[in-house]
Amino acid sequence: MTIGSFVGVLGMLGLVLGLLVLTLRLLKRYAPIGASANARIPLEVVQRLAVGPRQGIAIVRLGEQYVAVSIGDGGVRTLLELDAPAHAAPVPVMTPTTPAPGAFGGALRQAIRQSTGLALVIAVAAASARAQGAPAKPAPATDSSQANSLPAKPSAPAAKRAPAKAAPARAATAKSASVPVSNARADTMLTKLAPRIDLRVGESNGGLRLSGTVGVVVMMGLLTLLPTAVLMMTGFTRIFIVLHFLRQAMGTQSAPPTQLIAALALILTGFVMAPTLAEVNRTALEPWMDGKIEQGAMLAEGVKPFRAFMLHQVRERDLATFMDLSRQPRVASAADVPLVVLVSAFATSELRIAFQIGFALFLPFVVIDVVVASVLMSMGMMMLPPVMVSLPFKLLLFVLVDGWSLLVQGLVQSFR
């Protein structure tokens, strides 16, 4: 951010604060509560009666009016207004012979509700009992049962029908025998169509070689960890955290949404990492696709641009800290630092820079919140949330200073 941009932000902040103070003063002058804010109403607790632990009833005098309130853990609630404070009517003692007004109706409703529920339970129980105790219906007679009931005397028509019944049985047996054969053929075809993966780790003569199902599982696991590793080696962490801090500082709960913030962070990450990705494509991907280098050499050459980017952004203090934690010997130059140590130190440095930018983002919005809260307290508006009043002025300030342009410009320049 240049000096001109900084001066412009300060000027717009002063303009918004002046507009805020002017608006609240006009509201204080013309609000209906302003006329009676200075008037004092005599308030006095005439009598208080404790009815339990941290519970009681009190008679409060507000000017010429007397109010009975209940005091408890839930707060203070108004019970009734008293017209004659001198002598109150005696409270009738509720006994079993003198029920309270309205108690009969409540008891009647409760009895009807209970009887209705009991009737429903009894009806459901009776229906289930009938369903369980009902006799089983006799199964329809089949050919086999009819044959058993008849006398065991073979007849000529039955003998003629026997071969006809045996033919479908043989057909069914042949059909069931052909099912495993077809399944085996399908499995063989799927095995031929499935791609074969051969994963080698190390040299061609030695090292670890995985193929078949184990190779597929290992390859899927490596592909799952690949996005996380790539994001930790780029500027995505810094950009994503700064955008989240901006949303919290402005006080907007879900605008912009998290999905939009992640998409914007990915786009800005691609813009920032464009030179590094172009170098990886030139030195590693193109030679490997042309067949000039092997996979191991391609991976070694592809990591070098990312190492250069991380070494340019990481702090030497973080790098030294992780070298001490890894208990590895000192290296002659930064280029000899192990990749795991470099990635860990780079992630820590990115978090630190993101929190520094977030602190700078919070300052102007905190000033607006403090001014709004102070003015509302002085006006006696205790029940009005300050966030509701300060949010429009925050949005106005962010739009007047062209906040999105300044934020994107500052994020991109922080990597250079």
C-alpha positions, 0 to 999 in steps of 0.5 A: 500500500502506497502513502497516497492510498494510506492517506486516502483510507485515513481521510475516508475513515474520518469522513465516515466517523464524522457522518456517523457522529452527525447522524447519531446527534440528529437521532438523539435530538429528534428521538422521542426518548430524548425529551424524557431522558432527563426527567426523573421518575421517583422509584421506591420499593415499598414492601418485599416478601421472600417466598423461597430461596432467591425468589420473592414478591415486591411492591414498587412505587413508580410516581403515583403508581404501585406495581407488584413484581416477582423477583427470581433467577429469571429476572423481574416480571410484572405481576399486576398494577395496584390501584389502592396502595393503602389497604389491599384486599385480603388474599383468599386462602386456597383450600380443598373446600374453596378451589381457586377460580378457574381450577375446575376448568383446568382440572377438567381439561387435564382429566379429559386429556388423560382419559383420551390418552388412556383410551388410545393406548387401550385401543392400540393394545387391543388391536395388537392383541387381535393381530397376534391371536388371529388364527393362521389362514390355511395355505392354498392347496397345491399339486403336491398336497392334492397328490398326497390326499389321493390314493397311491394308485398310479394311473395312466394319465399321471404317468404321461404327465410325469415326463412333462414335469421333469423337463422344466426341472431339468431346464431349471437345473441347467439354467442354474448351472449356467449362472456361475459360468456367466458370472465367471465370464463377467469377472474375467472381462472386468479384470481384463478391462481394469487398468493395471497400476505398477508403482515403483519406489526407488531404483529399477533394480532395488527399492519397493515395487507395488502392483495390483490392488495394493498399488491402487490403494497406495496410489489413491492415498498419495493422490488424496494427500496431494492437494494438501501438500500443494496448498501448504507449499503455495500462498493459499494459506495466507490469502484464505486467512486474510479473507476470513479476517476481513469478513469477521472485521466487517461483522457480516456473518455469512457474506461472502460465504465460505465457498466464495472465499475459498474460490477467490483464494484459489484464483488469487493463489493461481495468479501469485503462483503463475511464475512458479507453475510456468517454471515447473512446466518448463523444467519438469513437465514438458521434458517428461512428456517428451520422453527426455527424463524419467519420473524421478528426475521429473519430480526432482526438477518440479520441486525446485521452483517450489523450494525457491518460492518457499525460501523467498517467503520463509523467515530465517528464524522459523527455518532455524527453529524447525531445524533445531526441532528436527535434530538434524545437522546444520546445512551449508546453505538454505538450498540443502534444507530438507523439504519437510523442514522447509514446508513446516517453516513456510506454513508457520511464516504464512500464518504469522504474516496472515495474522499481521495483515488481519490486525491491520484490517481490524483497526479501522473497523474497530474504531467505528465500533468503539465510536458507535458503542460510545454514542449509543451509551451516551444516548441511553440506547442500551437495547440497540445492538451496536453492530446493527448501527456500525455495519452500514458505516463499515460497508460505506467505508469499505466501498469509498476506499475501494477496499477490494482493490486495495486488499487484492493489491496488498496481498499480491504485493506481499509475495514479492 
